[in-house]
Amino acid sequence: MRSTYILGLVLGAASAITLSAFGCGSSTPKNTLDDGGTASDGNDGGTSTTTDPTSGTGDSGTGDSGTGDSGTPCKGLQCQQVTCGGGGDTTVTGTVFTPSGTIPIYNAIVYVPNADPVPLTKGATCDRCGAVTGEPVVTALSAANGQFILKNVPAGKNIPLVIQVGKWRRQVTIPEVTACSETKLADPELTRLPKNQSEGSMPQIALTTGACDKLGCMLPKIGIDASEFGVESDGTAKAVHVYKGADNGGPTAASQASAFWSDATKMMKYDMILLSCECTESLNNKGGADGPAFTAMADYLKAGGRIFTTDFMYAWYRYSGDPDLRSATDIRGGAPQAGSPMTVNASFPKGQALSDWLSVVIPGSAGTASAEVVFGNIKSVDETKTQLWATSGAMNRLPEGPRIFSANLPVGVSADKQCGKAVHIDAHVNSGLLDAVDKDYPASCKDVMKPSENLLAFFFFDLASCIQDDGEPPTPPPVK
């Protein structure tokens, strides 16, 4: 979407804005406001450092006119950044939501571009955090409650705004940003991710069906348009392709998952693969414990693919064609029931964010994550190769153990050499009778969004986001 860039401020008769002819490298700011105006209370959410996930970035994040140290003249929207007297700032605040406009999203990138962002490439790619396009003027990340604060925003009419999570990206236009005050974006329709590809970019998603967990019903409930669901033959015209797993569920024209996940070339066309629980390990439709599916899936992950698994789909780790990933978990299997609810591991930045996010989305959760049934398939995880997100207590003779983990691929190497990601929730999150992934999907998903599906949504968007060292807090991309 192209946006109209306004290259000068409209000056009112009562304004005290002085436009300077100096370039960006000048010690004299381009635009100076001397009326002592201050930003409103919406600016209190965080400091102006690039390590604060709620703060924007500029030269110092303080609204110092957008000038840099390169000595080059300002360009485009940089020329509409102003210095405010009295310690004020020009800010834009809002909350990033799922396509439905109802669930806040953590760690979304929000920025004002100075050029058209480059089209995103579909399929497994080795992306890097911070590599956004469009020459961002100011950037910020959404906090655990989905809220963001952009500081030192260019003032004027029709200011473009980009919201991005991995290959989810939507560009909108802010009708007007007033200098040295807070512009609140209160309408979720303006700050949600795209529902369909006509509104913006979406990742290419493959969904394999399974009788024991209606994982796919989370997708229409987070707001993806029914028009975006299809099958392999639809190509990129549809964002979500359904493949028939062991239950043979899904649209009539859907291809078999057994052929799909044995073909790395086919899988490489997808940014994400959601693997629904098939009620058993179902090794027969994966070519056996040493079958080609496990090798192909390992190749896909190393190349930048993302997978989402629940319950018996632990098979993709237990029998992985990648010995390093296989050694990252000790799996007992068999789906023994474990204690519930799960306790969130808040000892690392994203874990704390999950705990805070759950408290917003499911009030009273107090650091716990619920699911319809929790399992104890995983004895232990190697935390040098995986990230432990949640545990739960003992039940019967089953000891306390890990219930949610993720792994960045290849495992055991530094984050700057990792490209793919896998997340496993050892639970059933949607096994009700009102939902089904069948020939009428997605219309067959008739139940309301459940708390456990909110948990799915958090990990779905975290899986889509760029790969980083989870031991470090996320930081906004640099400005150009």
C-alpha positions in Angstrom: 0.0 0.0 0.0 1.5 3.3 -1.0 1.0 6.2 1.4 1.0 9.9 0.7 4.0 11.5 2.5 3.4 15.1 3.6 6.8 16.8 3.3 6.0 19.9 5.4 4.0 20.9 8.5 0.9 22.9 8.1 1.5 26.0 10.2 -1.4 27.5 12.0 -1.5 31.2 12.7 -1.0 30.6 16.4 1.9 28.2 15.9 5.4 29.0 17.1 7.1 26.4 14.9 10.2 27.7 13.2 11.4 25.8 10.2 15.1 25.7 9.9 17.0 25.3 6.6 19.7 23.2 8.3 20.3 19.6 7.3 20.0 16.5 9.5 23.6 16.8 10.6 23.2 20.4 11.8 23.4 21.3 15.5 20.3 23.4 14.9 17.1 21.3 14.7 15.0 21.4 11.6 11.7 22.0 13.4 11.6 23.7 16.8 8.5 24.1 18.9 9.0 26.8 21.6 5.5 26.9 23.2 6.5 24.6 26.1 4.0 21.9 25.0 4.4 18.5 26.7 3.3 15.0 25.7 0.3 13.6 27.5 0.3 10.8 30.1 0.4 8.1 27.4 4.1 8.8 27.2 4.6 7.3 30.7 4.8 3.7 29.6 8.6 3.4 29.4 11.9 5.1 28.8 13.4 6.1 25.5 16.1 3.4 25.3 16.2 0.8 22.5 16.1 -2.0 25.1 12.7 -1.0 26.4 10.1 -3.0 24.4 7.5 -0.2 24.7 9.7 2.6 23.6 10.4 4.1 20.2 13.8 4.7 18.7 15.2 7.8 17.2 18.6 9.3 17.6 18.1 9.0 21.3 14.4 8.3 21.5 13.8 11.7 23.1 12.3 13.5 20.1 15.4 15.5 19.4 14.2 16.6 16.0 15.2 13.4 14.2 18.6 14.8 13.3 21.5 12.4 12.9 25.3 12.6 13.0 26.0 11.9 9.3 25.7 15.5 8.2 23.3 14.5 5.4 20.1 16.5 4.8 16.8 15.1 6.2 14.7 13.0 3.8 11.0 12.7 3.5 9.2 12.2 6.8 12.5 12.8 8.8 11.9 16.5 7.9 8.6 16.4 9.8 10.1 15.4 13.1 10.1 18.3 15.6 11.9 19.3 18.8 9.3 20.1 21.5 9.9 22.6 24.3 9.5 21.8 27.9 10.5 18.2 27.6 7.5 17.2 25.5 7.4 14.7 22.6 5.3 13.8 19.6 4.0 10.3 20.3 1.7 7.7 18.8 0.2 5.0 21.0 -2.0 2.1 20.5 -2.4 -1.7 20.9 -1.5 -4.4 18.3 -4.2 -7.0 17.9 -4.7 -10.3 16.1 -6.7 -10.0 12.8 -9.9 -10.4 14.8 -9.1 -7.1 16.6 -9.7 -8.9 20.0 -6.5 -10.4 21.3 -3.4 -8.3 22.0 -0.1 -9.3 20.4 3.2 -9.2 22.2 6.5 -8.3 20.4 5.0 -6.9 17.3 7.2 -4.4 15.4 5.5 -1.0 14.8 7.2 1.7 12.7 6.8 4.7 10.5 8.4 4.0 7.1 10.1 6.6 4.9 9.7 4.4 1.8 7.6 1.6 0.6 8.5 -1.7 2.4 9.8 -4.4 0.2 7.4 -7.3 -0.6 7.9 -10.3 1.6 9.0 -13.6 0.2 6.8 -16.6 1.1 8.3 -19.9 2.2 11.1 -21.0 4.6 13.7 -18.2 4.9 16.5 -17.4 7.3 15.3 -14.1 8.6 16.9 -11.9 11.2 15.4 -9.6 13.8 15.8 -6.0 13.0 15.8 -6.5 9.2 12.6 -4.6 8.4 12.4 -2.6 5.2 10.9 0.8 4.3 13.7 2.9 5.9 11.9 3.2 9.3 12.0 6.7 10.8 10.9 5.6 14.3 10.3 2.1 15.6 8.9 0.3 18.7 7.8 -3.1 19.9 4.5 -3.9 21.5 4.6 -4.9 25.2 3.0 -7.9 26.8 -0.4 -6.2 26.8 0.0 -5.4 23.1 0.5 -1.7 23.7 3.2 0.3 21.9 4.6 3.9 22.2 6.2 5.5 19.2 8.2 8.6 20.1 9.6 11.4 17.9 6.9 10.6 15.3 6.8 12.9 12.2 4.0 15.4 12.6 1.4 16.1 9.9 -1.4 14.5 8.0 -1.6 11.0 6.5 1.4 9.5 8.3 2.0 5.9 7.3 2.3 3.2 10.0 3.5 -0.4 9.5 2.6 -3.3 11.9 4.7 -6.4 11.5 5.1 -9.9 13.1 7.4 -12.0 11.0 5.7 -12.3 7.6 2.5 -10.8 8.9 2.5 -7.1 7.9 0.0 -4.4 7.4 0.4 -0.8 6.5 -2.2 1.8 7.5 -2.4 5.6 7.5 -2.8 7.8 10.5 -5.1 10.7 9.5 -3.1 13.2 11.5 -0.3 13.3 14.0 -0.2 16.5 16.1 3.2 17.9 17.0 4.3 17.6 20.6 1.3 15.7 21.9 0.0 12.1 22.0 -2.0 10.7 19.2 -4.0 7.7 20.5 -5.0 5.0 18.0 -7.9 3.6 19.9 -9.7 1.7 17.1 -8.5 -1.9 16.9 -9.4 -1.9 13.2 -6.4 0.4 12.7 -3.9 -1.5 14.6 -4.8 -5.2 14.0 -2.9 -7.6 11.6 -4.4 -8.3 8.2 -7.4 -10.7 7.9 -6.6 -11.4 4.3 -4.0 -10.8 1.7 -5.8 -7.8 0.2 -5.1 -6.0 3.5 -1.4 -6.9 3.8 1.1 -9.7 3.9 0.4 -13.0 5.5 2.7 -16.1 6.0 2.0 -19.2 3.9 0.7 -21.7 6.4 0.2 -25.5 6.1 -2.2 -27.3 8.4 -2.2 -31.1 8.8 -5.3 -32.5 10.4 -5.7 -34.9 13.3 -8.6 -36.4 15.2 -7.5 -35.6 18.7 -6.9 -31.9 18.6 -8.7 -29.4 16.4 -5.6 -27.2 16.2 -6.8 -25.6 13.0 -9.9 -24.1 14.5 -7.7 -21.5 16.3 -7.0 -19.9 12.9 -10.4 -18.6 12.0 -11.0 -17.7 15.6 -8.0 -15.3 15.6 -9.6 -13.6 12.6 -8.2 -15.1 9.4 -10.9 -14.7 6.7 -12.7 -17.8 5.4 -11.5 -16.7 1.9 -7.9 -17.5 2.9 -8.4 -21.2 3.6 -7.7 -23.7 0.8 -5.6 -26.6 -0.4 -2.2 -27.1 -2.0 -3.4 -26.5 -5.5 -4.6 -23.0 -4.6 -1.0 -21.9 -4.4 -0.3 -18.4 -2.9 -3.9 -17.3 -3.6 -4.8 -18.8 -0.2 -2.8 -18.2 2.9 -3.7 -21.5 4.6 -3.5 -24.9 3.0 -5.1 -28.0 4.6 -3.5 -31.5 4.3 -5.3 -34.7 5.4 -3.6 -36.4 8.4 -4.3 -39.8 9.7 -7.9 -38.9 10.4 -8.4 -38.1 6.7 -10.1 -34.9 7.7 -10.3 -31.6 5.9 -11.7 -30.4 2.5 -12.4 -33.0 -0.1 -9.7 -31.6 -2.4 -7.0 -31.6 0.3 -3.8 -33.6 -0.4 -2.5 -36.3 1.9 -0.1 -35.2 4.7 1.9 -38.4 4.3 3.1 -37.3 0.9 3.5 -33.6 1.9 5.8 -34.1 4.9 8.0 -36.5 3.1 8.9 -33.9 0.5 11.2 -31.1 1.8 10.7 -29.1 -1.5 7.0 -28.9 -0.9 7.4 -27.9 2.8 9.9 -25.2 1.9 7.0 -23.3 0.2 5.5 -22.7 3.7 6.5 -20.3 6.4 4.7 -22.3 9.1 3.4 -25.9 9.5 0.8 -26.7 12.1 0.8 -30.4 12.9 -2.4 -31.5 14.7 -2.4 -34.5 17.1 -3.2 -37.7 15.4 -4.0 -39.7 18.6 -0.9 -41.9 18.2 2.6 -41.4 16.8 1.2 -42.6 13.5 4.6 -43.7 12.3 3.0 -45.6 9.4 2.1 -42.3 7.5 5.6 -40.9 8.2 7.4 -43.9 6.6 8.4 -45.4 9.9 10.7 -44.2 12.8 13.5 -43.7 10.3 11.3 -42.6 7.5 11.9 -39.8 4.9 9.4 -37.5 6.6 11.6 -37.0 9.7 14.6 -36.2 7.5 12.6 -33.8 5.3 11.2 -32.1 8.4 14.6 -31.6 9.9 15.9 -30.1 6.6 12.9 -27.8 6.5 13.5 -26.5 10.1 17.2 -25.9 9.5 16.3 -23.8 6.4 14.1 -21.5 8.4 10.8 -23.4 8.7 8.5 -23.2 11.7 6.4 -26.0 13.2 3.7 -26.1 15.9 3.0 -29.4 17.6 0.8 -30.8 20.4 0.6 -34.1 22.3 1.5 -37.1 20.1 3.2 -34.9 17.5 6.2 -35.1 19.8 7.1 -37.7 17.3 8.7 -35.0 15.2 11.3 -34.5 18.0 11.6 -38.1 19.2 12.4 -39.5 15.7 13.9 -36.3 14.1 16.3 -36.8 11.2 18.4 -34.2 13.0 20.4 -36.0 15.8 20.9 -32.7 17.6 17.2 -32.0 17.8 16.5 -35.6 18.8 18.9 -35.4 21.7 17.4 -32.1 22.9 14.4 -34.0 24.5 14.0 -37.1 26.5 10.5 -38.4 25.6 8.5 -41.2 27.4 5.5 -40.8 25.1 2.2 -42.6 25.4 0.2 -39.5 26.5 0.0 -40.1 30.2 -2.1 -37.4 31.9 -0.2 -34.8 33.9 -1.1 -32.2 36.5 -2.9 -29.0 35.5 -2.7 -26.1 35.2 0.8 -25.5 33.8 3.1 -23.0 35.6 4.8 -20.5 33.3 8.6 -20.2 33.5 9.0 -16.5 34.0 12.8 -16.7 34.5 13.6 -15.4 30.9 12.2 -12.3 29.2 9.7 -13.9 26.9 8.5 -16.2 29.7 7.7 -13.2 31.9 5.9 -11.6 28.9 3.8 -14.8 28.5 2.9 -14.6 32.2 1.9 -11.0 31.9 0.1 -11.5 28.6 -2.0 -14.3 30.2 -3.0 -12.0 33.0 -4.3 -9.5 30.5 -6.1 -12.0 28.2 -7.3 -14.4 31.0 -7.7 -12.3 34.1 -6.8 -14.2 37.3 -4.4 -16.7 35.6 -1.6 -15.5 37.9 1.3 -17.0 35.9 -0.5 -20.3 35.0 -1.6 -21.6 31.6 -4.6 -23.8 31.3 -5.5 -26.6 28.7 -8.3 -29.1 28.5 -5.9 -32.0 29.2 -2.2 -31.8 30.0 0.1 -34.7 29.2 3.5 -35.9 30.5 5.1 -37.1 27.3 8.3 -35.2 27.9 10.5 -36.4 30.7 13.1 -33.6 30.3 14.6 -31.1 27.9 18.2 -30.1 27.4 18.0 -26.4 28.2 21.2 -25.7 26.3 19.3 -26.7 23.2 15.7 -25.7 24.0 13.7 -23.1 25.8 11.5 -24.3 28.6 8.2 -22.3 28.8 6.1 -24.2 31.3 6.0 -27.1 33.6 3.2 -28.8 35.6 3.1 -30.9 38.8 2.9 -34.6 39.4 -0.2 -36.7 38.8 -0.6 -40.3 40.0 2.9 -41.7 39.5 3.9 -39.2 36.9 6.5 -36.7 38.2 6.6 -32.9 37.6 8.0 -32.1 34.2 8.2 -29.9 31.1 4.9 -29.2 29.3 5.8 -26.5 26.8 9.1 -26.0 25.1 10.6 -24.5 21.9 13.8 -25.0 20.0 15.5 -22.7 17.6 17.2 -24.5 14.7 19.9 -25.6 14.2 20.0 -26.4 18.0 23.1 -25.8 20.0 24.6 -22.9 17.9 24.5 -19.2 18.5 21.3 -17.3 17.7 22.9 -15.5 14.7 23.3 -18.9 13.0 19.7 -20.1 13.7 17.0 -19.9 11.1 14.0 -22.2 12.1 11.9 -22.8 15.1 9.7 -25.5 16.7 7.2 -25.2 19.6 5.5 -28.0 21.4 2.5 -27.8 23.8 2.1 -31.1 25.5 -1.6 -30.8 25.8 -5.0 -30.9 24.1 -6.3 -27.4 23.7 -9.4 -28.0 21.7 -11.1 -31.4 21.7 -14.7 -30.2 22.0 -17.6 -31.5 19.9 -18.6 -28.2 18.5 -15.4 -27.8 16.4 -14.2 -29.9 13.5 -11.7 -29.6 10.7 -13.7 -31.4 8.0 -15.0 -30.9 4.5 -16.7 -27.7 5.6 -13.7 -26.2 7.3 -13.4 -23.4 8.4 -17.2 -23.0 8.8 -17.1 -26.3 10.8 -15.3 -24.4 13.7 -18.4 -23.3 15.7 -17.2 -23.1 19.3 -16.2 -19.8 21.0 -12.5 -19.0 21.6 -11.4 -20.9 24.6 -8.7 -19.9 27.1 -6.5 -22.7 25.9 -6.8 -21.5 22.3 -5.6 -18.1 23.5 -2.5 -19.9 24.7 -2.2 -21.3 21.1 -2.5 -17.8 19.7 0.4 -16.5 21.8 2.7 -19.2 20.6 1.4 -19.0 17.0 2.5 -15.4 16.7 5.7 -15.9 18.6 6.5 -18.8 16.2 5.9 -16.4 13.3 8.3 -13.7 14.7 12.0 -13.4 13.9 14.5 -15.7 15.5 16.5 -14.3 18.4 18.3 -15.4 21.6 15.3 -15.9 23.9 17.6 -15.2 26.9 17.7 -11.6 25.8 14.8 -9.1 25.8 13.5 -8.2 22.3 14.7 -4.9 20.9 13.1 -2.6 18.2 14.8 -2.6 14.8 17.2 0.3 14.2 16.0 3.5 12.3 17.5 4.2 9.0 
